[in-house]
């Protein structure tokens, strides 16, 4: 009898061990490429949410969540697609937090995520074109569309009394989408865009591009590029030639590394990137500081929220299958329900398990609208004394 009891107990332990599943979330970001100086904080944001859930130990009755990184490069669609294929077919990830840049995000969505039926939540792909992309209900983003950023950037510039700008953009989905949205909004508000010209990343010399921009004129130069690539080259060439001394920096151009690289020449330049002054933002920054990374870095809060929404939707569905939990992402992010802030993911899981409703506010005051994208809040910034200073929220 004693042997039978021991055998039964051993079987129960083995059954319990077998039932504790591993969930894998792919984190696909440009760890190399034109955004490589800000992606470490983005990854850290997503992994902070994962660590929080693992510490609770209650997701889907004790599942463990593992982050698996992949390099999108930000700009190489082929490399990004290969990275996503590896994560899905070899690593068997259940969902993707990413990608980052719009072009590679669209490529992964159409070539990998949709064919394999895998949910993606991007923290930073902002092209307006993604709002209408065929996605089979699998694609979401915690960052707002650049259709919204174009309007906000117009307000930021106009409020400073500036009515004439030159505009350059990186020649890809992100740059073209943002440039078109901004030019339309700025012109409609009575402003003048003297030139709307693309630039290529990876060049050693941008003097020809800057000469054309200077010839067109404008009170300031709007640079819709990347902080570690052509956008930085355009700014440096402008300063070297004296063509422009004030620059408008949208989200892809906001990074401390750019400020450090350019130096005092950026003083007085300004811009915006997604952000909020909500209670959740302050909570997230405290958690990020304790974890050893910069919680105010561009798209780090959106990355935390993207990972959190994936896990909470899984809990709501009682399943790690994208086909099951994709329909719960919007429910998690929006009212009605008890508001959930950073550091409260364990609380959210318990409410869901008890049959209650949550309204995930998170680090960015998340509200998903229309095709599953953020309604949009922005942090207005200015470069002062070698630092990126927040001067307003919109």
C-alpha positions in Angstrom: 0.0 0.0 0.0 2.8 2.3 0.9 4.5 1.7 -2.4 1.2 2.4 -4.2 0.9 5.7 -2.4 4.5 6.7 -3.3 3.9 5.7 -6.9 0.7 7.8 -7.0 2.4 10.8 -5.5 5.3 10.5 -8.0 2.9 10.3 -10.8 1.1 13.4 -9.6 4.4 15.3 -9.4 5.3 14.3 -12.9 1.9 15.3 -14.2 2.2 18.7 -12.5 5.6 19.2 -14.1 4.3 18.2 -17.5 1.4 20.6 -17.3 3.5 23.6 -16.5 4.0 24.9 -20.0 6.6 27.2 -21.5 5.4 30.2 -23.5 7.8 31.8 -25.9 7.5 35.4 -27.0 9.7 36.6 -29.9 11.2 40.0 -29.5 12.1 41.2 -33.0 13.8 44.6 -33.0 16.7 46.3 -34.9 19.5 45.3 -32.6 21.7 46.3 -35.5 21.0 49.1 -37.9 19.8 52.7 -37.8 17.9 52.4 -34.5 20.4 50.2 -32.6 21.0 52.8 -29.9 17.4 52.8 -28.7 16.4 49.2 -29.2 18.1 47.8 -26.1 15.7 49.9 -23.9 12.8 48.7 -26.0 13.8 45.0 -25.5 14.3 45.7 -21.8 10.8 47.1 -21.6 9.2 44.0 -23.0 11.4 41.7 -20.9 10.5 43.7 -17.8 6.8 42.7 -18.4 7.8 39.1 -18.9 9.9 39.0 -15.8 7.0 40.5 -13.8 4.6 37.8 -15.0 7.2 35.0 -14.3 7.7 36.4 -10.8 3.9 36.0 -10.2 3.9 32.5 -11.5 0.2 32.5 -12.1 -0.1 32.9 -15.9 -2.1 30.0 -17.3 -1.7 28.1 -14.0 2.1 28.4 -13.7 3.4 28.8 -17.2 6.9 30.2 -17.7 7.4 32.9 -20.3 10.7 33.0 -22.2 11.8 35.9 -24.4 13.6 35.0 -27.6 15.3 37.8 -29.5 15.5 38.3 -33.2 17.3 41.1 -35.2 15.0 42.9 -37.6 17.9 45.2 -38.7 15.1 47.8 -39.0 15.7 48.2 -42.8 16.5 44.8 -44.4 13.2 43.1 -45.1 14.9 39.8 -46.1 16.9 39.6 -42.9 13.9 40.5 -40.8 11.7 37.9 -42.5 14.4 35.2 -42.0 14.7 36.2 -38.3 10.9 35.9 -37.9 10.9 32.5 -39.7 13.5 31.2 -37.3 11.6 32.3 -34.3 8.4 30.8 -35.5 9.6 27.6 -37.1 12.6 26.7 -35.0 12.0 28.4 -31.7 8.2 27.9 -31.9 7.3 31.3 -30.4 3.7 31.8 -29.6 3.6 35.5 -30.5 5.9 38.3 -31.6 6.6 41.6 -29.8 7.7 43.7 -32.7 8.9 44.5 -35.2 10.1 48.0 -34.9 10.5 49.8 -38.2 7.4 49.9 -40.5 8.9 48.3 -43.6 10.3 45.3 -41.9 7.1 45.0 -39.8 5.0 44.9 -42.9 7.3 42.3 -44.5 7.1 40.0 -41.4 3.4 40.4 -41.2 2.7 39.4 -44.8 5.4 36.8 -45.3 5.6 35.1 -41.9 3.0 36.1 -39.3 -0.1 35.7 -41.5 1.0 32.5 -43.2 1.7 31.0 -39.8 -1.2 32.6 -38.0 0.9 34.3 -35.3 0.0 37.5 -33.4 2.3 40.5 -33.7 2.1 43.6 -31.5 4.5 46.3 -32.6 5.6 49.0 -30.2 7.0 51.4 -32.8 5.9 50.7 -36.4 4.0 53.9 -37.2 3.4 53.9 -41.0 -0.2 54.9 -41.9 -0.1 52.1 -44.4 -0.2 49.5 -41.7 -3.6 50.8 -40.6 -5.2 49.2 -43.7 -2.9 46.2 -44.2 -4.5 42.8 -44.5 -3.7 41.2 -41.2 -6.3 38.5 -40.5 -6.8 40.1 -37.1 -3.3 39.2 -36.1 -1.6 42.7 -36.0 -1.7 45.4 -33.4 0.5 48.3 -32.3 0.9 50.2 -29.1 2.3 53.2 -31.0 0.0 55.6 -32.9 0.0 55.9 -36.6 2.1 58.7 -38.2 -1.2 60.1 -39.5 -1.6 61.3 -35.9 2.1 62.3 -35.6 1.8 64.5 -38.6 -0.9 66.6 -36.9 0.9 66.7 -33.6 4.2 67.8 -35.3 2.3 70.5 -37.1 1.0 71.8 -33.7 4.4 71.7 -32.1 6.0 73.7 -35.0 3.1 76.2 -35.4 3.0 76.9 -31.6 6.6 78.1 -31.9 5.5 80.7 -34.6 7.3 78.8 -37.4 5.4 78.9 -40.7 8.0 77.7 -43.3 10.0 74.4 -43.2 12.2 72.3 -45.4 11.5 68.5 -45.1 13.7 65.5 -45.7 12.8 61.9 -45.0 14.4 58.5 -45.1 13.3 56.7 -48.3 11.2 53.9 -46.9 7.7 53.2 -45.6 8.2 55.0 -42.3 9.8 58.1 -43.8 7.5 58.5 -46.7 4.4 57.9 -44.6 5.4 60.4 -42.0 6.5 63.0 -44.5 3.3 62.8 -46.5 1.1 63.0 -43.3 3.1 66.0 -42.0 3.2 67.9 -45.2 -0.6 67.5 -45.6 -1.3 68.6 -42.0 1.2 71.5 -42.1 -0.1 72.9 -45.4 -3.7 72.6 -44.3 -2.8 74.6 -41.2 -1.4 77.4 -43.4 2.3 76.5 -43.3 4.7 76.2 -46.3 6.8 73.1 -47.0 9.5 74.5 -49.3 10.8 71.1 -50.3 9.9 67.5 -49.5 12.9 65.4 -50.4 14.0 61.8 -49.6 17.4 60.8 -48.5 19.1 57.3 -48.5 20.6 55.8 -45.4 24.2 54.6 -45.4 25.8 57.4 -47.3 29.1 58.9 -46.3 28.4 62.3 -47.7 25.1 64.2 -47.5 26.3 67.6 -48.8 24.3 67.3 -52.1 21.1 66.6 -50.3 21.7 69.5 -47.8 22.5 71.9 -50.7 19.1 71.2 -52.3 17.3 71.7 -48.9 19.2 74.9 -48.3 18.4 76.2 -51.7 14.7 75.7 -51.1 14.9 77.5 -47.8 12.8 77.3 -44.7 13.0 78.5 -41.1 13.8 75.0 -39.8 14.6 71.6 -41.2 12.3 68.7 -40.4 14.3 65.4 -40.5 12.1 62.3 -40.7 14.9 59.8 -40.5 16.8 57.6 -38.2 18.9 58.6 -35.2 21.9 56.3 -36.1 21.8 56.7 -39.9 21.0 59.2 -42.6 19.1 61.5 -40.4 22.2 62.1 -38.3 24.3 62.6 -41.5 21.8 65.2 -42.8 22.0 67.2 -39.5 25.8 67.1 -39.3 26.1 68.2 -43.0 23.7 71.0 -42.3 25.6 72.2 -39.3 28.9 71.9 -41.1 27.7 74.0 -44.1 25.6 76.4 -42.0 22.5 75.5 -44.0 20.3 75.1 -41.0 20.8 75.4 -37.2 17.5 74.2 -35.9 16.0 70.8 -36.5 12.6 69.2 -35.9 13.0 65.7 -34.6 10.1 63.2 -35.0 10.2 59.8 -33.2 12.8 58.0 -35.3 15.3 60.8 -34.5 14.9 61.0 -30.7 17.8 59.3 -28.9 20.4 60.4 -26.5 23.1 58.9 -28.6 22.3 61.4 -31.4 22.5 64.3 -28.9 25.9 63.0 -27.7 27.2 62.5 -31.2 26.1 65.9 -32.6 26.9 67.9 -29.5 26.0 71.6 -29.0 24.8 71.9 -32.6 21.5 70.3 -31.5 20.8 72.8 -28.8 17.3 74.4 -29.4 16.2 71.7 -31.8 12.9 70.1 -30.8 10.3 67.5 -31.7 8.1 64.7 -30.4 7.7 61.0 -29.9 5.0 58.9 -28.4 4.6 59.4 -24.6 2.3 60.4 -21.9 2.3 62.0 -18.5 -0.1 59.4 -17.1 0.3 57.8 -13.7 1.3 54.6 -15.5 4.2 56.3 -17.2 5.6 57.4 -13.9 5.2 53.9 -12.4 6.9 52.4 -15.4 9.9 54.7 -15.2 10.4 53.7 -11.6 10.3 50.0 -12.5 12.7 50.6 -15.4 15.1 52.5 -13.2 15.1 49.7 -10.7 15.7 47.3 -13.5 18.7 49.3 -14.8 17.4 50.9 -18.0 16.0 54.2 -19.2 12.2 54.1 -19.0 11.8 57.4 -20.9 13.7 56.1 -23.9 11.6 56.2 -27.1 9.2 53.2 -27.4 10.4 51.5 -24.2 7.0 52.0 -22.5 5.2 50.9 -25.7 7.3 47.7 -25.6 6.3 46.9 -22.1 2.7 47.4 -23.0 2.9 45.2 -26.1 4.4 42.3 -24.2 1.9 42.7 -21.4 -1.1 42.7 -23.7 0.1 39.5 -25.4 0.3 37.7 -22.0 -3.0 39.1 -20.6 -4.9 38.2 -23.9 -3.5 34.6 -23.5 -4.8 34.5 -20.0 -8.2 35.7 -21.1 -8.4 33.1 -23.8 -7.0 30.4 -21.6 -4.7 29.5 -24.5 -1.4 30.4 -26.1 -2.7 29.9 -29.6 -2.9 33.1 -31.6 -6.1 31.9 -33.2 -7.6 31.9 -29.7 -6.2 35.0 -28.0 -6.1 37.4 -30.9 -9.7 38.4 -30.4 -9.0 39.4 -26.7 -6.2 41.9 -27.3 -8.6 44.8 -27.9 -10.7 43.8 -24.9 -7.7 43.9 -22.6 -6.6 47.3 -23.7 -10.0 49.1 -23.4 -12.7 49.8 -21.0 -14.8 48.5 -19.2 -12.9 46.9 -16.4 -10.5 47.6 -13.5 -7.6 49.8 -14.6 -4.3 48.0 -14.6 -0.9 49.8 -14.4 2.7 48.8 -14.7 3.7 46.5 -11.8 0.1 45.1 -11.6 0.2 42.3 -14.1 -0.2 39.7 -11.3 -3.3 41.5 -10.2 -4.7 41.6 -13.7 -4.2 37.8 -14.1 -6.1 37.2 -10.9 -9.0 39.4 -12.0 -9.2 37.6 -15.3 -9.0 34.2 -13.7 -11.9 35.2 -11.4 -14.0 36.1 -14.4 -13.6 39.9 -14.1 -12.8 42.6 -16.6 -9.7 44.7 -16.8 -8.9 47.9 -18.6 -5.1 47.7 -19.3 -3.9 51.3 -19.0 -0.2 50.3 -18.8 2.8 52.6 -19.3 1.3 54.6 -22.2 -2.4 55.0 -21.3 -3.2 52.4 -23.8 -6.4 52.7 -25.8 -6.6 50.7 -29.0 -8.8 52.1 -31.8 -9.9 51.0 -35.3 -7.5 48.5 -36.7 -5.9 47.7 -33.3 -3.6 50.7 -32.9 -2.9 53.3 -30.2 -5.1 56.4 -30.2 -1.9 58.4 -29.6 -0.3 60.5 -27.0 2.9 62.4 -27.6 5.8 63.8 -25.5 7.1 67.2 -26.9 10.9 67.5 -26.4 13.6 70.1 -26.8 17.4 69.6 -26.7 18.9 71.6 -23.8 22.3 71.4 -22.3 23.1 68.1 -24.0 19.9 66.4 -22.8 16.5 65.5 -24.2 14.1 67.6 -22.1 10.3 67.0 -22.0 8.5 70.4 -22.3 4.9 69.3 -22.9 2.6 66.5 -23.6 0.0 66.4 -26.4 
